[in-house]
Amino acid sequence: LRLWPELYKTQLDAIFMALSMDAHARRIPLEIMMPALRTAEDVCIVGEIVKQVALEWNVRPERYSFGIMAETLDMCRDID
């Protein structure tokens, strides 16, 4: 994660840009699921990136939800 914050930001820019450009998409609840996170700290860091990028695109917090894809054994162990 520490090597990839710009990758997450780029992905989020694309998501929020698509949301802002598609009138139909604006009516559907947006669920952001981020992959390749390993620890609770990673989730917090990416969660803050999500909030920052949403603010940049003027997307209110109630308009989207943020979750993770528990893909690694570390994350599955720390899921709670």
PDB file with SEQRES, HELIX, SHEET and CRYST1 records, atoms N, CA, C and O in Angstrom:
SEQRES   1 A   80  LEU ARG LEU TRP PRO GLU LEU TYR LYS THR GLN LEU ASP          
SEQRES   2 A   80  ALA ILE PHE MET ALA LEU SER MET ASP ALA HIS ALA ARG          
SEQRES   3 A   80  ARG ILE PRO LEU GLU ILE MET MET PRO ALA LEU ARG THR          
SEQRES   4 A   80  ALA GLU ASP VAL CYS ILE VAL GLY GLU ILE VAL LYS GLN          
SEQRES   5 A   80  VAL ALA LEU GLU TRP ASN VAL ARG PRO GLU ARG TYR SER          
SEQRES   6 A   80  PHE GLY ILE MET ALA GLU THR LEU ASP MET CYS ARG ASP          
SEQRES   7 A   80  ILE ASP                                                      
HELIX    1 AA1 PRO A    5  MET A   21  1                                  17    
HELIX    2 AA2 ALA A   25  ARG A   27  5                                   3    
HELIX    3 AA3 ALA A   40  GLU A   56  1                                  17    
HELIX    4 AA4 PRO A   61  ARG A   63  5                                   3    
HELIX    5 AA5 LEU A   73  ARG A   77  1                                   5    
SHEET    1 AA1 2 LEU A  30  MET A  34  0                                        
SHEET    2 AA1 2 TYR A  64  ILE A  68  1                                        
CRYST1    1.000    1.000    1.000  90.00  90.00  90.00 P 1           1          
ATOM      1  N   LEU A   1       0.819  -1.198   0.000  1.00  0.00           N  
ATOM      2  CA  LEU A   1       0.000   0.000   0.000  1.00  0.00           C  
ATOM      3  C   LEU A   1       0.858   1.256   0.000  1.00  0.00           C  
ATOM      4  O   LEU A   1       0.563   2.199  -0.734  1.00  0.00           O  
ATOM      5  N   ARG A   2       1.880   1.286   0.783  1.00  0.00           N  
ATOM      6  CA  ARG A   2       2.679   2.496   0.872  1.00  0.00           C  
ATOM      7  C   ARG A   2       3.357   2.848  -0.445  1.00  0.00           C  
ATOM      8  O   ARG A   2       3.729   4.000  -0.671  1.00  0.00           O  
ATOM      9  N   LEU A   3       3.515   1.860  -1.307  1.00  0.00           N  
ATOM     10  CA  LEU A   3       4.097   2.107  -2.618  1.00  0.00           C  
ATOM     11  C   LEU A   3       3.047   2.534  -3.639  1.00  0.00           C  
ATOM     12  O   LEU A   3       3.405   3.016  -4.714  1.00  0.00           O  
ATOM     13  N   TRP A   4       1.768   2.371  -3.335  1.00  0.00           N  
ATOM     14  CA  TRP A   4       0.728   2.544  -4.326  1.00  0.00           C  
ATOM     15  C   TRP A   4      -0.330   3.605  -4.040  1.00  0.00           C  
ATOM     16  O   TRP A   4      -1.393   3.535  -4.656  1.00  0.00           O  
ATOM     17  N   PRO A   5      -0.129   4.566  -3.169  1.00  0.00           N  
ATOM     18  CA  PRO A   5      -1.242   5.498  -2.887  1.00  0.00           C  
ATOM     19  C   PRO A   5      -1.730   6.223  -4.139  1.00  0.00           C  
ATOM     20  O   PRO A   5      -2.920   6.514  -4.259  1.00  0.00           O  
ATOM     21  N   GLU A   6      -0.837   6.514  -5.057  1.00  0.00           N  
ATOM     22  CA  GLU A   6      -1.255   7.191  -6.286  1.00  0.00           C  
ATOM     23  C   GLU A   6      -2.116   6.275  -7.158  1.00  0.00           C  
ATOM     24  O   GLU A   6      -3.010   6.750  -7.858  1.00  0.00           O  
ATOM     25  N   LEU A   7      -1.856   4.978  -7.121  1.00  0.00           N  
ATOM     26  CA  LEU A   7      -2.689   4.037  -7.871  1.00  0.00           C  
ATOM     27  C   LEU A   7      -4.117   4.048  -7.342  1.00  0.00           C  
ATOM     28  O   LEU A   7      -5.066   4.088  -8.126  1.00  0.00           O  
ATOM     29  N   TYR A   8      -4.280   4.012  -6.028  1.00  0.00           N  
ATOM     30  CA  TYR A   8      -5.617   4.067  -5.439  1.00  0.00           C  
ATOM     31  C   TYR A   8      -6.293   5.384  -5.798  1.00  0.00           C  
ATOM     32  O   TYR A   8      -7.476   5.401  -6.138  1.00  0.00           O  
ATOM     33  N   LYS A   9      -5.552   6.489  -5.724  1.00  0.00           N  
ATOM     34  CA  LYS A   9      -6.122   7.794  -6.053  1.00  0.00           C  
ATOM     35  C   LYS A   9      -6.548   7.832  -7.522  1.00  0.00           C  
ATOM     36  O   LYS A   9      -7.613   8.363  -7.837  1.00  0.00           O  
ATOM     37  N   THR A  10      -5.748   7.289  -8.406  1.00  0.00           N  
ATOM     38  CA  THR A  10      -6.086   7.259  -9.831  1.00  0.00           C  
ATOM     39  C   THR A  10      -7.359   6.448 -10.065  1.00  0.00           C  
ATOM     40  O   THR A  10      -8.227   6.859 -10.835  1.00  0.00           O  
ATOM     41  N   GLN A  11      -7.470   5.301  -9.402  1.00  0.00           N  
ATOM     42  CA  GLN A  11      -8.677   4.479  -9.533  1.00  0.00           C  
ATOM     43  C   GLN A  11      -9.903   5.245  -9.047  1.00  0.00           C  
ATOM     44  O   GLN A  11     -10.955   5.216  -9.685  1.00  0.00           O  
ATOM     45  N   LEU A  12      -9.760   5.926  -7.917  1.00  0.00           N  
ATOM     46  CA  LEU A  12     -10.884   6.672  -7.352  1.00  0.00           C  
ATOM     47  C   LEU A  12     -11.255   7.864  -8.223  1.00  0.00           C  
ATOM     48  O   LEU A  12     -12.438   8.167  -8.381  1.00  0.00           O  
ATOM     49  N   ASP A  13     -10.268   8.539  -8.788  1.00  0.00           N  
ATOM     50  CA  ASP A  13     -10.561   9.634  -9.716  1.00  0.00           C  
ATOM     51  C   ASP A  13     -11.423   9.128 -10.871  1.00  0.00           C  
ATOM     52  O   ASP A  13     -12.389   9.784 -11.260  1.00  0.00           O  
ATOM     53  N   ALA A  14     -11.076   7.970 -11.415  1.00  0.00           N  
ATOM     54  CA  ALA A  14     -11.837   7.399 -12.523  1.00  0.00           C  
ATOM     55  C   ALA A  14     -13.268   7.063 -12.097  1.00  0.00           C  
ATOM     56  O   ALA A  14     -14.214   7.311 -12.845  1.00  0.00           O  
ATOM     57  N   ILE A  15     -13.424   6.502 -10.906  1.00  0.00           N  
ATOM     58  CA  ILE A  15     -14.751   6.133 -10.396  1.00  0.00           C  
ATOM     59  C   ILE A  15     -15.614   7.378 -10.215  1.00  0.00           C  
ATOM     60  O   ILE A  15     -16.752   7.422 -10.684  1.00  0.00           O  
ATOM     61  N   PHE A  16     -15.073   8.391  -9.535  1.00  0.00           N  
ATOM     62  CA  PHE A  16     -15.865   9.588  -9.262  1.00  0.00           C  
ATOM     63  C   PHE A  16     -16.095  10.413 -10.533  1.00  0.00           C  
ATOM     64  O   PHE A  16     -17.132  11.065 -10.657  1.00  0.00           O  
ATOM     65  N   MET A  17     -15.160  10.396 -11.466  1.00  0.00           N  
ATOM     66  CA  MET A  17     -15.370  11.084 -12.737  1.00  0.00           C  
ATOM     67  C   MET A  17     -16.520  10.428 -13.500  1.00  0.00           C  
ATOM     68  O   MET A  17     -17.393  11.119 -14.024  1.00  0.00           O  
ATOM     69  N   ALA A  18     -16.520   9.102 -13.563  1.00  0.00           N  
ATOM     70  CA  ALA A  18     -17.599   8.386 -14.250  1.00  0.00           C  
ATOM     71  C   ALA A  18     -18.939   8.688 -13.585  1.00  0.00           C  
ATOM     72  O   ALA A  18     -19.947   8.868 -14.269  1.00  0.00           O  
ATOM     73  N   LEU A  19     -18.952   8.742 -12.271  1.00  0.00           N  
ATOM     74  CA  LEU A  19     -20.175   9.057 -11.539  1.00  0.00           C  
ATOM     75  C   LEU A  19     -20.678  10.446 -11.913  1.00  0.00           C  
ATOM     76  O   LEU A  19     -21.877  10.642 -12.112  1.00  0.00           O  
ATOM     77  N   SER A  20     -19.777  11.396 -12.006  1.00  0.00           N  
ATOM     78  CA  SER A  20     -20.188  12.767 -12.300  1.00  0.00           C  
ATOM     79  C   SER A  20     -20.654  12.938 -13.744  1.00  0.00           C  
ATOM     80  O   SER A  20     -21.400  13.870 -14.044  1.00  0.00           O  
ATOM     81  N   MET A  21     -20.225  12.057 -14.637  1.00  0.00           N  
ATOM     82  CA  MET A  21     -20.559  12.194 -16.055  1.00  0.00           C  
ATOM     83  C   MET A  21     -21.809  11.424 -16.473  1.00  0.00           C  
ATOM     84  O   MET A  21     -22.337  11.671 -17.557  1.00  0.00           O  
ATOM     85  N   ASP A  22     -22.290  10.516 -15.659  1.00  0.00           N  
ATOM     86  CA  ASP A  22     -23.400   9.646 -16.042  1.00  0.00           C  
ATOM     87  C   ASP A  22     -24.612   9.915 -15.153  1.00  0.00           C  
ATOM     88  O   ASP A  22     -24.612   9.564 -13.973  1.00  0.00           O  
ATOM     89  N   ALA A  23     -25.637  10.533 -15.717  1.00  0.00           N  
ATOM     90  CA  ALA A  23     -26.832  10.872 -14.937  1.00  0.00           C  
ATOM     91  C   ALA A  23     -27.487   9.631 -14.343  1.00  0.00           C  
ATOM     92  O   ALA A  23     -27.980   9.680 -13.217  1.00  0.00           O  
ATOM     93  N   HIS A  24     -27.504   8.513 -15.079  1.00  0.00           N  
ATOM     94  CA  HIS A  24     -28.097   7.273 -14.561  1.00  0.00           C  
ATOM     95  C   HIS A  24     -27.307   6.772 -13.345  1.00  0.00           C  
ATOM     96  O   HIS A  24     -27.897   6.364 -12.346  1.00  0.00           O  
ATOM     97  N   ALA A  25     -25.983   6.803 -13.433  1.00  0.00           N  
ATOM     98  CA  ALA A  25     -25.138   6.320 -12.335  1.00  0.00           C  
ATOM     99  C   ALA A  25     -25.336   7.142 -11.072  1.00  0.00           C  
ATOM    100  O   ALA A  25     -25.178   6.623  -9.968  1.00  0.00           O  
ATOM    101  N   ARG A  26     -25.675   8.397 -11.215  1.00  0.00           N  
ATOM    102  CA  ARG A  26     -25.861   9.249 -10.032  1.00  0.00           C  
ATOM    103  C   ARG A  26     -27.055   8.822  -9.196  1.00  0.00           C  
ATOM    104  O   ARG A  26     -27.162   9.206  -8.031  1.00  0.00           O  
ATOM    105  N   ARG A  27     -27.957   8.032  -9.774  1.00  0.00           N  
ATOM    106  CA  ARG A  27     -29.134   7.565  -9.033  1.00  0.00           C  
ATOM    107  C   ARG A  27     -28.895   6.230  -8.331  1.00  0.00           C  
ATOM    108  O   ARG A  27     -29.727   5.801  -7.532  1.00  0.00           O  
ATOM    109  N   ILE A  28     -27.794   5.578  -8.610  1.00  0.00           N  
ATOM    110  CA  ILE A  28     -27.489   4.263  -8.050  1.00  0.00           C  
ATOM    111  C   ILE A  28     -26.496   4.433  -6.905  1.00  0.00           C  
ATOM    112  O   ILE A  28     -25.500   5.140  -7.057  1.00  0.00           O  
ATOM    113  N   PRO A  29     -26.750   3.794  -5.757  1.00  0.00           N  
ATOM    114  CA  PRO A  29     -25.768   3.889  -4.662  1.00  0.00           C  
ATOM    115  C   PRO A  29     -24.402   3.375  -5.110  1.00  0.00           C  
ATOM    116  O   PRO A  29     -24.294   2.296  -5.692  1.00  0.00           O  
ATOM    117  N   LEU A  30     -23.385   4.144  -4.837  1.00  0.00           N  
ATOM    118  CA  LEU A  30     -22.029   3.796  -5.239  1.00  0.00           C  
ATOM    119  C   LEU A  30     -21.356   3.002  -4.125  1.00  0.00           C  
ATOM    120  O   LEU A  30     -21.268   3.471  -2.990  1.00  0.00           O  
ATOM    121  N   GLU A  31     -20.886   1.811  -4.445  1.00  0.00           N  
ATOM    122  CA  GLU A  31     -20.160   0.970  -3.496  1.00  0.00           C  
ATOM    123  C   GLU A  31     -18.725   0.834  -3.977  1.00  0.00           C  
ATOM    124  O   GLU A  31     -18.471   0.264  -5.037  1.00  0.00           O  
ATOM    125  N   ILE A  32     -17.799   1.352  -3.205  1.00  0.00           N  
ATOM    126  CA  ILE A  32     -16.385   1.300  -3.560  1.00  0.00           C  
ATOM    127  C   ILE A  32     -15.750   0.156  -2.773  1.00  0.00           C  
ATOM    128  O   ILE A  32     -15.713   0.180  -1.543  1.00  0.00           O  
ATOM    129  N   MET A  33     -15.252  -0.842  -3.497  1.00  0.00           N  
ATOM    130  CA  MET A  33     -14.606  -1.990  -2.877  1.00  0.00           C  
ATOM    131  C   MET A  33     -13.147  -2.006  -3.318  1.00  0.00           C  
ATOM    132  O   MET A  33     -12.864  -2.178  -4.503  1.00  0.00           O  
ATOM    133  N   MET A  34     -12.233  -1.832  -2.393  1.00  0.00           N  
ATOM    134  CA  MET A  34     -10.816  -1.735  -2.730  1.00  0.00           C  
ATOM    135  C   MET A  34     -10.105  -3.056  -2.464  1.00  0.00           C  
ATOM    136  O   MET A  34     -10.292  -3.668  -1.412  1.00  0.00           O  
ATOM    137  N   PRO A  35      -9.292  -3.492  -3.415  1.00  0.00           N  
ATOM    138  CA  PRO A  35      -8.549  -4.742  -3.279  1.00  0.00           C  
ATOM    139  C   PRO A  35      -7.156  -4.534  -2.678  1.00  0.00           C  
ATOM    140  O   PRO A  35      -6.695  -3.405  -2.513  1.00  0.00           O  
ATOM    141  N   ALA A  36      -6.514  -5.625  -2.365  1.00  0.00           N  
ATOM    142  CA  ALA A  36      -5.089  -5.680  -1.996  1.00  0.00           C  
ATOM    143  C   ALA A  36      -4.744  -4.953  -0.709  1.00  0.00           C  
ATOM    144  O   ALA A  36      -3.616  -4.485  -0.549  1.00  0.00           O  
ATOM    145  N   LEU A  37      -5.689  -4.850   0.204  1.00  0.00           N  
ATOM    146  CA  LEU A  37      -5.381  -4.290   1.516  1.00  0.00           C  
ATOM    147  C   LEU A  37      -5.091  -5.444   2.465  1.00  0.00           C  
ATOM    148  O   LEU A  37      -5.735  -6.491   2.395  1.00  0.00           O  
ATOM    149  N   ARG A  38      -4.115  -5.247   3.356  1.00  0.00           N  
ATOM    150  CA  ARG A  38      -3.703  -6.366   4.218  1.00  0.00           C  
ATOM    151  C   ARG A  38      -4.001  -6.154   5.686  1.00  0.00           C  
ATOM    152  O   ARG A  38      -4.189  -7.123   6.421  1.00  0.00           O  
ATOM    153  N   THR A  39      -4.049  -4.906   6.131  1.00  0.00           N  
ATOM    154  CA  THR A  39      -4.203  -4.651   7.560  1.00  0.00           C  
ATOM    155  C   THR A  39      -5.276  -3.592   7.799  1.00  0.00           C  
ATOM    156  O   THR A  39      -5.715  -2.907   6.875  1.00  0.00           O  
ATOM    157  N   ALA A  40      -5.685  -3.476   9.052  1.00  0.00           N  
ATOM    158  CA  ALA A  40      -6.641  -2.433   9.424  1.00  0.00           C  
ATOM    159  C   ALA A  40      -6.058  -1.052   9.146  1.00  0.00           C  
ATOM    160  O   ALA A  40      -6.785  -0.135   8.765  1.00  0.00           O  
ATOM    161  N   GLU A  41      -4.763  -0.903   9.334  1.00  0.00           N  
ATOM    162  CA  GLU A  41      -4.106   0.376   9.034  1.00  0.00           C  
ATOM    163  C   GLU A  41      -4.238   0.705   7.546  1.00  0.00           C  
ATOM    164  O   GLU A  41      -4.505   1.850   7.183  1.00  0.00           O  
ATOM    165  N   ASP A  42      -4.050  -0.298   6.687  1.00  0.00           N  
ATOM    166  CA  ASP A  42      -4.229  -0.096   5.245  1.00  0.00           C  
ATOM    167  C   ASP A  42      -5.641   0.397   4.936  1.00  0.00           C  
ATOM    168  O   ASP A  42      -5.826   1.308   4.129  1.00  0.00           O  
ATOM    169  N   VAL A  43      -6.630  -0.209   5.581  1.00  0.00           N  
ATOM    170  CA  VAL A  43      -8.027   0.176   5.357  1.00  0.00           C  
ATOM    171  C   VAL A  43      -8.225   1.646   5.749  1.00  0.00           C  
ATOM    172  O   VAL A  43      -8.885   2.396   5.030  1.00  0.00           O  
ATOM    173  N   CYS A  44      -7.664   2.050   6.870  1.00  0.00           N  
ATOM    174  CA  CYS A  44      -7.793   3.442   7.320  1.00  0.00           C  
ATOM    175  C   CYS A  44      -7.128   4.406   6.347  1.00  0.00           C  
ATOM    176  O   CYS A  44      -7.681   5.460   6.034  1.00  0.00           O  
ATOM    177  N   ILE A  45      -5.958   4.048   5.878  1.00  0.00           N  
ATOM    178  CA  ILE A  45      -5.235   4.914   4.932  1.00  0.00           C  
ATOM    179  C   ILE A  45      -6.034   5.070   3.642  1.00  0.00           C  
ATOM    180  O   ILE A  45      -6.225   6.188   3.164  1.00  0.00           O  
ATOM    181  N   VAL A  46      -6.497   3.969   3.080  1.00  0.00           N  
ATOM    182  CA  VAL A  46      -7.255   4.035   1.835  1.00  0.00           C  
ATOM    183  C   VAL A  46      -8.602   4.714   2.069  1.00  0.00           C  
ATOM    184  O   VAL A  46      -9.088   5.438   1.200  1.00  0.00           O  
ATOM    185  N   GLY A  47      -9.202   4.489   3.218  1.00  0.00           N  
ATOM    186  CA  GLY A  47     -10.455   5.178   3.553  1.00  0.00           C  
ATOM    187  C   GLY A  47     -10.290   6.691   3.522  1.00  0.00           C  
ATOM    188  O   GLY A  47     -11.175   7.407   3.053  1.00  0.00           O  
ATOM    189  N   GLU A  48      -9.164   7.172   4.017  1.00  0.00           N  
ATOM    190  CA  GLU A  48      -8.887   8.612   3.982  1.00  0.00           C  
ATOM    191  C   GLU A  48      -8.671   9.099   2.552  1.00  0.00           C  
ATOM    192  O   GLU A  48      -9.086  10.203   2.200  1.00  0.00           O  
ATOM    193  N   ILE A  49      -8.025   8.281   1.735  1.00  0.00           N  
ATOM    194  CA  ILE A  49      -7.843   8.638   0.323  1.00  0.00           C  
ATOM    195  C   ILE A  49      -9.207   8.726  -0.361  1.00  0.00           C  
ATOM    196  O   ILE A  49      -9.444   9.635  -1.157  1.00  0.00           O  
ATOM    197  N   VAL A  50     -10.102   7.787  -0.057  1.00  0.00           N  
ATOM    198  CA  VAL A  50     -11.453   7.808  -0.624  1.00  0.00           C  
ATOM    199  C   VAL A  50     -12.149   9.114  -0.249  1.00  0.00           C  
ATOM    200  O   VAL A  50     -12.726   9.778  -1.109  1.00  0.00           O  
ATOM    201  N   LYS A  51     -12.097   9.484   1.031  1.00  0.00           N  
ATOM    202  CA  LYS A  51     -12.740  10.727   1.482  1.00  0.00           C  
ATOM    203  C   LYS A  51     -12.159  11.939   0.766  1.00  0.00           C  
ATOM    204  O   LYS A  51     -12.897  12.825   0.334  1.00  0.00           O  
ATOM    205  N   GLN A  52     -10.839  11.977   0.641  1.00  0.00           N  
ATOM    206  CA  GLN A  52     -10.168  13.107  -0.008  1.00  0.00           C  
ATOM    207  C   GLN A  52     -10.599  13.240  -1.465  1.00  0.00           C  
ATOM    208  O   GLN A  52     -10.939  14.334  -1.916  1.00  0.00           O  
ATOM    209  N   VAL A  53     -10.586  12.142  -2.194  1.00  0.00           N  
ATOM    210  CA  VAL A  53     -10.933  12.187  -3.616  1.00  0.00           C  
ATOM    211  C   VAL A  53     -12.425  12.503  -3.784  1.00  0.00           C  
ATOM    212  O   VAL A  53     -12.796  13.243  -4.695  1.00  0.00           O  
ATOM    213  N   ALA A  54     -13.269  11.962  -2.929  1.00  0.00           N  
ATOM    214  CA  ALA A  54     -14.703  12.279  -2.998  1.00  0.00           C  
ATOM    215  C   ALA A  54     -14.918  13.781  -2.810  1.00  0.00           C  
ATOM    216  O   ALA A  54     -15.723  14.385  -3.519  1.00  0.00           O  
ATOM    217  N   LEU A  55     -14.213  14.378  -1.871  1.00  0.00           N  
ATOM    218  CA  LEU A  55     -14.316  15.827  -1.672  1.00  0.00           C  
ATOM    219  C   LEU A  55     -13.874  16.589  -2.915  1.00  0.00           C  
ATOM    220  O   LEU A  55     -14.503  17.576  -3.299  1.00  0.00           O  
ATOM    221  N   GLU A  56     -12.801  16.135  -3.540  1.00  0.00           N  
ATOM    222  CA  GLU A  56     -12.307  16.792  -4.755  1.00  0.00           C  
ATOM    223  C   GLU A  56     -13.344  16.746  -5.880  1.00  0.00           C  
ATOM    224  O   GLU A  56     -13.402  17.652  -6.712  1.00  0.00           O  
ATOM    225  N   TRP A  57     -14.157  15.694  -5.901  1.00  0.00           N  
ATOM    226  CA  TRP A  57     -15.193  15.548  -6.934  1.00  0.00           C  
ATOM    227  C   TRP A  57     -16.561  16.004  -6.431  1.00  0.00           C  
ATOM    228  O   TRP A  57     -17.567  15.804  -7.112  1.00  0.00           O  
ATOM    229  N   ASN A  58     -16.611  16.614  -5.247  1.00  0.00           N  
ATOM    230  CA  ASN A  58     -17.864  17.124  -4.670  1.00  0.00           C  
ATOM    231  C   ASN A  58     -18.910  16.030  -4.502  1.00  0.00           C  
ATOM    232  O   ASN A  58     -20.094  16.243  -4.760  1.00  0.00           O  
ATOM    233  N   VAL A  59     -18.459  14.855  -4.064  1.00  0.00           N  
ATOM    234  CA  VAL A  59     -19.367  13.740  -3.802  1.00  0.00           C  
ATOM    235  C   VAL A  59     -19.544  13.643  -2.285  1.00  0.00           C  
ATOM    236  O   VAL A  59     -18.582  13.454  -1.541  1.00  0.00           O  
ATOM    237  N   ARG A  60     -20.774  13.776  -1.857  1.00  0.00           N  
ATOM    238  CA  ARG A  60     -21.092  13.744  -0.421  1.00  0.00           C  
ATOM    239  C   ARG A  60     -20.908  12.334   0.150  1.00  0.00           C  
ATOM    240  O   ARG A  60     -21.127  11.351  -0.558  1.00  0.00           O  
ATOM    241  N   PRO A  61     -20.511  12.224   1.416  1.00  0.00           N  
ATOM    242  CA  PRO A  61     -20.277  10.902   2.031  1.00  0.00           C  
ATOM    243  C   PRO A  61     -21.490   9.978   2.005  1.00  0.00           C  
ATOM    244  O   PRO A  61     -21.326   8.762   1.912  1.00  0.00           O  
ATOM    245  N   GLU A  62     -22.696  10.521   2.086  1.00  0.00           N  
ATOM    246  CA  GLU A  62     -23.886   9.660   2.061  1.00  0.00           C  
ATOM    247  C   GLU A  62     -24.156   9.088   0.667  1.00  0.00           C  
ATOM    248  O   GLU A  62     -25.019   8.224   0.513  1.00  0.00           O  
ATOM    249  N   ARG A  63     -23.436   9.556  -0.336  1.00  0.00           N  
ATOM    250  CA  ARG A  63     -23.624   9.116  -1.720  1.00  0.00           C  
ATOM    251  C   ARG A  63     -22.885   7.814  -2.047  1.00  0.00           C  
ATOM    252  O   ARG A  63     -23.179   7.161  -3.048  1.00  0.00           O  
ATOM    253  N   TYR A  64     -21.927   7.447  -1.196  1.00  0.00           N  
ATOM    254  CA  TYR A  64     -21.125   6.255  -1.475  1.00  0.00           C  
ATOM    255  C   TYR A  64     -20.833   5.492  -0.176  1.00  0.00           C  
ATOM    256  O   TYR A  64     -20.956   6.027   0.926  1.00  0.00           O  
ATOM    257  N   SER A  65     -20.447   4.240  -0.346  1.00  0.00           N  
ATOM    258  CA  SER A  65     -19.947   3.453   0.788  1.00  0.00           C  
ATOM    259  C   SER A  65     -18.578   2.906   0.402  1.00  0.00           C  
ATOM    260  O   SER A  65     -18.262   2.754  -0.778  1.00  0.00           O  
ATOM    261  N   PHE A  66     -17.788   2.620   1.399  1.00  0.00           N  
ATOM    262  CA  PHE A  66     -16.429   2.129   1.181  1.00  0.00           C  
ATOM    263  C   PHE A  66     -16.276   0.790   1.878  1.00  0.00           C  
ATOM    264  O   PHE A  66     -16.633   0.641   3.047  1.00  0.00           O  
ATOM    265  N   GLY A  67     -15.746  -0.173   1.157  1.00  0.00           N  
ATOM    266  CA  GLY A  67     -15.494  -1.487   1.726  1.00  0.00           C  
ATOM    267  C   GLY A  67     -14.215  -2.065   1.145  1.00  0.00           C  
ATOM    268  O   GLY A  67     -13.536  -1.427   0.340  1.00  0.00           O  
ATOM    269  N   ILE A  68     -13.902  -3.266   1.558  1.00  0.00           N  
ATOM    270  CA  ILE A  68     -12.672  -3.914   1.098  1.00  0.00           C  
ATOM    271  C   ILE A  68     -12.986  -5.291   0.529  1.00  0.00           C  
ATOM    272  O   ILE A  68     -14.049  -5.859   0.780  1.00  0.00           O  
ATOM    273  N   MET A  69     -12.056  -5.804  -0.226  1.00  0.00           N  
ATOM    274  CA  MET A  69     -12.093  -7.182  -0.675  1.00  0.00           C  
ATOM    275  C   MET A  69     -11.054  -7.918   0.168  1.00  0.00           C  
ATOM    276  O   MET A  69      -9.857  -7.677   0.018  1.00  0.00           O  
ATOM    277  N   ALA A  70     -11.488  -8.797   1.038  1.00  0.00           N  
ATOM    278  CA  ALA A  70     -10.571  -9.530   1.909  1.00  0.00           C  
ATOM    279  C   ALA A  70      -9.950 -10.671   1.108  1.00  0.00           C  
ATOM    280  O   ALA A  70     -10.476 -11.784   1.070  1.00  0.00           O  
ATOM    281  N   GLU A  71      -8.833 -10.373   0.475  1.00  0.00           N  
ATOM    282  CA  GLU A  71      -8.217 -11.317  -0.448  1.00  0.00           C  
ATOM    283  C   GLU A  71      -6.990 -12.023   0.109  1.00  0.00           C  
ATOM    284  O   GLU A  71      -6.544 -13.024  -0.452  1.00  0.00           O  
ATOM    285  N   THR A  72      -6.444 -11.518   1.197  1.00  0.00           N  
ATOM    286  CA  THR A  72      -5.222 -12.112   1.725  1.00  0.00           C  
ATOM    287  C   THR A  72      -5.498 -12.810   3.052  1.00  0.00           C  
ATOM    288  O   THR A  72      -6.465 -12.487   3.741  1.00  0.00           O  
ATOM    289  N   LEU A  73      -4.655 -13.755   3.401  1.00  0.00           N  
ATOM    290  CA  LEU A  73      -4.809 -14.438   4.678  1.00  0.00           C  
ATOM    291  C   LEU A  73      -4.683 -13.468   5.843  1.00  0.00           C  
ATOM    292  O   LEU A  73      -5.408 -13.582   6.831  1.00  0.00           O  
ATOM    293  N   ASP A  74      -3.758 -12.508   5.731  1.00  0.00           N  
ATOM    294  CA  ASP A  74      -3.626 -11.500   6.791  1.00  0.00           C  
ATOM    295  C   ASP A  74      -4.941 -10.767   7.021  1.00  0.00           C  
ATOM    296  O   ASP A  74      -5.374 -10.605   8.162  1.00  0.00           O  
ATOM    297  N   MET A  75      -5.567 -10.329   5.951  1.00  0.00           N  
ATOM    298  CA  MET A  75      -6.806  -9.574   6.096  1.00  0.00           C  
ATOM    299  C   MET A  75      -7.923 -10.473   6.627  1.00  0.00           C  
ATOM    300  O   MET A  75      -8.727 -10.025   7.444  1.00  0.00           O  
ATOM    301  N   CYS A  76      -7.989 -11.701   6.193  1.00  0.00           N  
ATOM    302  CA  CYS A  76      -9.009 -12.615   6.702  1.00  0.00           C  
ATOM    303  C   CYS A  76      -8.838 -12.847   8.199  1.00  0.00           C  
ATOM    304  O   CYS A  76      -9.827 -12.964   8.924  1.00  0.00           O  
ATOM    305  N   ARG A  77      -7.602 -12.913   8.666  1.00  0.00           N  
ATOM    306  CA  ARG A  77      -7.348 -13.078  10.107  1.00  0.00           C  
ATOM    307  C   ARG A  77      -7.761 -11.847  10.895  1.00  0.00           C  
ATOM    308  O   ARG A  77      -8.191 -11.954  12.044  1.00  0.00           O  
ATOM    309  N   ASP A  78      -7.632 -10.676  10.278  1.00  0.00           N  
ATOM    310  CA  ASP A  78      -7.913  -9.413  10.955  1.00  0.00           C  
ATOM    311  C   ASP A  78      -9.255  -8.818  10.572  1.00  0.00           C  
ATOM    312  O   ASP A  78      -9.475  -7.628  10.795  1.00  0.00           O  
ATOM    313  N   ILE A  79     -10.156  -9.600  10.004  1.00  0.00           N  
ATOM    314  CA  ILE A  79     -11.371  -9.108   9.407  1.00  0.00           C  
ATOM    315  C   ILE A  79     -12.231  -8.298  10.379  1.00  0.00           C  
ATOM    316  O   ILE A  79     -12.873  -7.334   9.963  1.00  0.00           O  
ATOM    317  N   ASP A  80     -12.258  -8.658  11.638  1.00  0.00           N  
ATOM    318  CA  ASP A  80     -13.093  -7.883  12.564  1.00  0.00           C  
ATOM    319  C   ASP A  80     -12.482  -6.537  12.840  1.00  0.00           C  
ATOM    320  O   ASP A  80     -13.045  -5.747  13.598  1.00  0.00           O  
TER     321      ASP A  80                                                      
END                                                                             
